[in-house]
């Protein structure tokens, strides 16, 4: 049986959850063993054999895989059996996803998760238009100026827009969880499709698995060469080594070849997801009924009214979830904390806690003032309303 070696970075990119990818990007390794165990479980859905091994050359461990499955094993998910939910609006998301797919309202089978969020009505068109600001500094500056002109944020508070964008990214991860759970229940088919864009030709192409492995290997080698990771590149995007890394990455990505050895001339690459409705209506109703019997009775009486009320319920719950998260961050920021090298002689030299003060933050002063002035959660609420969701 042919065996293939996959590095940890490649495995995380191909099979990891958003939490797993963010963790690995920050630490370049697994400091949380549960995340690696989950990653290996996910890989075993695709391969009959997965083992952690130490290569003959090199210091770190890698994964040895073989026996690629023709049919992907359904994902194990305890929530199918016990009805537990990670957030208050998951039930509403399920219904919105099924409704859109059943009505045939989607033109493309494979799309990025952010576009699926828009298709399913989980985010507004205004939120979707905002998302490219994460990758385009010029566009980000335009968006920030618009917010300042409309008195949504003030000078110096720019960083809070990144916090708001992060909330939308969390929603994409939650949608991925919903889709995997629905796949387990055989309601939909759901799988990744790797794509590349060639600016010179103005076309998008599907990428072969071997090409994706080349791209991930190139990315890993360049990050080691420039001593950066994804977390560093997001946080310190304008440093000298970050700019040098991106310049080299763009040049080298253009030279990546396809499975036949032909240079592709890629400008960038990304992962889209194909979603196809599989179950018939009776099975869908049985699936939804498992978690929300009262609502399903209304669905049977007046389907149109039910779907409208479900969408309203989703938006209200989502609004309060986002504001609740912002309030938790605000409260946590102001909690007492232990400062390095701060000891109290009268307590036998033990470390003591202190409350953060404005004088501790000599950069982004206006942004951190939002916490001290108890305005952080209020700004997030205003951003949520500005981009399309109003509180009632």
C-alpha positions in Angstrom: 0.0 0.0 0.0 1.5 3.3 -1.1 2.2 5.6 1.9 2.4 9.4 1.7 4.0 11.9 4.1 2.0 15.0 5.1 3.6 17.6 7.3 1.7 19.0 10.2 1.3 22.4 8.5 -0.1 20.7 5.3 -2.5 18.6 7.4 -3.7 21.7 9.3 -4.4 23.6 6.1 -6.1 20.6 4.4 -8.1 19.1 7.2 -8.0 21.5 10.2 -10.9 23.4 11.7 -10.6 27.2 11.9 -9.7 26.9 15.6 -7.0 24.5 14.7 -5.6 26.7 11.9 -5.6 29.8 14.1 -3.8 27.9 16.9 -1.1 26.4 14.6 -0.6 29.8 12.8 0.1 31.4 16.2 2.4 28.8 17.8 3.8 26.9 14.7 3.0 23.7 16.7 0.3 22.1 18.8 0.4 23.3 22.4 -3.2 22.0 22.7 -3.1 18.2 22.3 -6.9 18.0 21.9 -6.7 20.0 18.7 -4.2 17.6 17.2 -6.3 14.6 18.2 -9.3 16.2 16.4 -7.1 16.8 13.3 -6.0 13.2 13.2 -9.6 12.0 13.5 -10.6 14.3 10.6 -7.7 12.8 8.5 -9.0 9.3 9.2 -12.2 10.2 7.5 -10.2 10.5 4.3 -7.5 7.8 4.8 -7.6 4.2 6.1 -4.3 4.6 7.9 -2.9 7.7 9.7 0.1 7.6 12.0 2.4 10.2 13.6 6.0 9.4 12.7 9.4 11.0 12.9 11.1 11.2 9.5 14.6 10.0 9.0 15.6 13.6 8.2 14.3 16.6 10.1 13.4 17.3 13.7 9.6 17.5 13.8 7.0 14.8 13.5 4.9 14.3 10.4 1.8 12.2 9.5 2.1 9.1 7.4 -1.1 8.3 5.5 -2.2 5.6 3.1 -5.4 3.9 1.8 -7.2 7.0 0.5 -10.9 6.3 0.8 -13.3 6.5 -2.2 -16.1 7.5 0.1 -15.3 9.9 3.0 -16.4 8.6 6.4 -19.1 10.7 8.0 -17.9 12.9 10.8 -18.6 11.8 14.3 -20.5 14.5 16.1 -22.1 14.0 19.5 -24.6 16.9 18.9 -26.5 14.7 16.5 -27.5 12.5 19.4 -27.7 14.8 22.4 -28.9 18.0 20.8 -26.3 20.2 22.4 -25.4 23.5 20.7 -22.4 25.8 20.8 -24.4 29.0 20.3 -28.1 30.1 20.6 -28.9 30.4 16.8 -27.5 27.1 15.4 -31.0 25.7 15.0 -32.0 28.7 13.0 -28.9 28.4 10.8 -29.8 24.8 10.0 -33.3 25.8 8.8 -31.9 28.8 6.7 -29.3 26.5 5.0 -31.9 23.9 4.1 -34.4 26.4 2.9 -32.0 28.1 0.4 -30.7 24.7 -0.9 -34.2 23.3 -1.2 -35.5 26.3 -3.2 -32.6 26.1 -5.6 -31.6 29.7 -4.9 -27.8 29.1 -5.3 -26.2 29.4 -8.8 -22.7 28.0 -7.9 -22.1 24.7 -6.2 -18.6 25.5 -4.9 -18.0 28.8 -3.1 -16.0 30.2 -0.2 -17.6 30.1 3.2 -18.1 33.9 3.3 -20.1 33.7 0.1 -22.1 30.8 1.5 -22.9 33.0 4.6 -24.3 35.6 2.2 -26.3 33.0 0.2 -27.9 31.6 3.3 -28.7 35.0 4.7 -26.4 34.7 7.7 -24.7 38.0 6.9 -25.9 41.1 5.0 -24.6 42.2 1.6 -23.0 45.1 3.4 -21.1 42.8 5.7 -20.0 40.7 2.7 -18.7 43.8 0.9 -16.7 44.7 4.0 -14.8 41.4 4.1 -12.1 42.2 1.5 -10.8 44.9 3.8 -9.0 42.2 5.7 -6.6 41.7 2.8 -6.6 45.1 1.1 -5.1 48.0 3.0 -6.3 50.6 0.6 -9.9 49.3 0.8 -9.6 49.1 4.6 -8.7 52.8 4.8 -11.7 53.6 2.6 -14.0 51.7 4.9 -12.5 53.3 8.0 -12.9 56.8 6.6 -16.6 56.0 5.7 -17.2 54.9 9.3 -15.5 58.1 10.7 -17.5 60.3 8.3 -20.7 58.7 9.6 -19.5 59.0 13.2 -19.6 55.3 13.9 -16.0 55.2 15.1 -13.6 58.0 16.0 -10.0 58.8 15.0 -7.6 56.3 16.5 -10.2 53.5 17.0 -9.3 51.8 13.7 -8.4 48.5 15.3 -12.0 47.8 16.3 -13.0 47.2 12.7 -10.7 44.2 12.7 -12.4 42.9 15.9 -15.8 43.2 14.1 -14.4 41.4 11.1 -13.2 38.6 13.4 -16.8 38.1 14.5 -17.8 37.4 10.9 -14.9 35.0 10.6 -16.2 33.2 13.7 -19.6 32.9 12.0 -17.9 31.2 9.0 -16.5 28.6 11.4 -19.9 28.1 12.9 -21.4 27.5 9.5 -18.7 24.9 8.8 -19.7 23.1 11.9 -23.4 23.2 10.9 -22.5 21.8 7.4 -20.4 19.0 8.8 -23.2 18.0 11.2 -25.8 18.1 8.4 -23.5 15.9 6.3 -23.3 13.4 9.1 -27.1 13.3 9.1 -27.0 12.8 5.3 -28.9 15.9 4.6 -26.2 17.4 2.4 -22.9 16.6 0.7 -20.1 19.0 1.7 -16.5 18.9 0.6 -13.6 21.3 -0.1 -12.6 22.4 -3.6 -9.2 24.0 -4.0 -9.0 26.9 -6.5 -6.4 29.2 -8.0 -6.8 32.6 -9.7 -4.6 33.5 -12.7 -4.7 37.3 -13.1 -3.0 37.4 -16.5 -5.8 35.3 -18.0 -8.5 36.5 -15.7 -9.6 33.0 -14.9 -10.2 30.7 -11.9 -9.0 27.1 -12.0 -9.4 24.0 -9.8 -6.2 22.8 -8.2 -5.0 19.2 -8.1 -4.3 17.8 -4.7 -0.6 17.5 -5.6 -0.5 21.1 -6.5 -2.0 22.1 -3.2 0.7 20.1 -1.4 3.4 22.0 -3.4 1.8 25.3 -2.4 1.7 24.4 1.3 5.3 23.2 1.2 6.4 26.4 -0.5 4.5 28.4 2.2 6.1 26.4 5.0 9.6 26.8 3.6 9.3 30.6 3.1 7.8 31.1 6.5 10.8 29.3 8.1 13.2 31.3 5.9 11.7 34.7 6.9 10.9 33.5 10.5 7.2 34.5 10.2 3.8 32.7 10.7 0.3 33.6 9.8 -0.4 35.2 13.1 2.6 37.5 12.7 1.7 38.4 9.1 -1.8 39.4 10.2 -0.6 41.3 13.3 2.5 43.0 12.0 1.7 43.2 8.3 3.8 46.2 7.5 7.1 45.1 9.0 10.2 44.7 6.8 10.3 40.9 7.0 6.5 40.7 6.4 6.8 42.8 3.2 9.8 40.8 2.1 8.0 37.5 2.7 4.9 38.5 0.7 7.1 39.8 -2.2 8.9 36.4 -2.3 5.7 34.5 -1.9 4.0 36.2 -4.8 7.0 35.5 -7.1 7.3 31.9 -6.1 3.6 31.2 -6.2 3.6 32.2 -9.9 6.1 29.4 -10.6 4.1 26.6 -9.0 3.3 23.8 -11.5 0.3 21.6 -12.0 0.2 17.8 -11.8 1.7 17.7 -15.3 4.6 20.0 -14.6 3.2 23.1 -16.4 3.7 26.5 -14.7 0.4 27.9 -13.7 1.2 31.6 -13.1 -1.1 31.7 -10.0 -1.8 35.1 -8.4 -3.5 33.5 -5.3 -5.2 30.4 -4.2 -8.1 29.6 -1.8 -10.4 26.9 -0.6 -14.1 26.8 -1.7 -16.7 24.4 -0.5 -19.2 22.5 -2.5 -22.6 22.0 -0.8 -25.3 19.8 -2.4 -28.7 19.0 -0.9 -29.0 15.2 -0.6 -32.1 14.4 1.5 -35.8 14.6 0.5 -38.2 16.9 2.2 -39.6 14.2 4.6 -36.1 13.4 5.9 -35.3 17.1 6.3 -38.4 17.6 8.4 -37.5 14.6 10.6 -34.0 16.0 11.0 -35.2 19.5 12.1 -38.0 18.0 14.2 -35.4 16.3 16.4 -34.3 19.6 17.7 -37.3 21.9 17.4 -40.6 20.0 17.5 -42.8 23.1 18.2 -41.3 25.1 15.3 -41.8 22.2 12.9 -45.5 22.1 13.7 -45.7 25.7 12.6 -43.6 24.8 9.5 -46.3 22.3 8.5 -49.1 24.8 8.9 -47.5 27.8 7.1 -44.0 27.2 5.6 -43.5 30.8 4.3 -44.4 32.4 7.6 -42.2 29.9 9.5 -39.2 30.7 7.3 -39.6 34.5 7.8 -40.0 34.2 11.6 -37.0 31.8 11.7 -34.8 34.4 9.9 -35.9 37.2 12.3 -35.1 34.9 15.3 -31.7 34.2 13.8 -30.8 37.8 13.4 -31.9 38.8 16.9 -30.0 35.9 18.5 -26.9 36.6 16.4 -27.0 40.3 17.3 -27.1 39.6 21.0 -24.4 36.9 20.7 -22.0 39.4 19.0 -22.7 42.1 21.6 -22.4 39.6 24.4 -19.0 38.5 23.1 -17.9 42.1 23.0 -19.1 42.7 26.5 -17.2 39.7 27.8 -14.0 41.0 26.1 -14.6 44.4 27.7 -15.1 42.9 31.2 -12.1 40.6 30.8 -9.8 43.4 29.8 -10.6 45.3 33.0 -10.1 42.3 35.3 -7.1 42.4 37.7 -4.1 40.5 36.3 -0.6 39.5 37.4 2.2 41.6 36.0 5.6 40.1 35.4 8.3 41.0 38.0 5.7 42.7 40.2 6.1 41.3 43.8 5.0 42.4 47.2 7.6 42.1 50.0 4.9 42.1 52.7 3.4 39.0 51.1 6.7 37.1 51.1 7.7 38.1 47.7 4.7 36.6 46.0 3.3 38.1 42.7 0.4 40.5 43.1 -2.5 41.4 40.9 -3.1 44.9 39.6 -5.8 46.6 37.5 -4.7 47.8 34.1 -4.5 51.6 33.6 -4.4 53.9 30.6 -0.7 54.6 31.3 0.0 50.9 30.5 -1.0 51.5 26.8 1.3 53.9 25.0 0.1 52.8 21.6 -3.4 52.6 20.1 -4.5 54.8 23.0 -7.9 55.7 21.6 -8.7 52.1 20.9 -7.8 51.0 24.5 -9.7 54.0 25.9 -12.9 52.3 24.6 -12.3 49.6 27.2 -11.6 52.0 30.1 -14.5 54.3 29.1 -16.8 51.2 28.8 -17.5 52.0 25.1 -16.1 48.9 23.5 -19.3 46.8 23.4 -21.2 49.9 22.3 -19.0 50.4 19.3 -19.4 46.8 18.2 -23.2 47.2 18.5 -23.0 50.3 16.4 -20.9 48.5 13.7 -23.4 45.6 13.7 -26.3 48.1 13.1 -24.4 50.1 10.5 -23.7 47.0 8.4 -27.3 45.9 8.3 -28.6 44.4 11.5 -30.8 46.6 13.7 -31.7 45.9 17.3 -35.4 46.0 18.2 
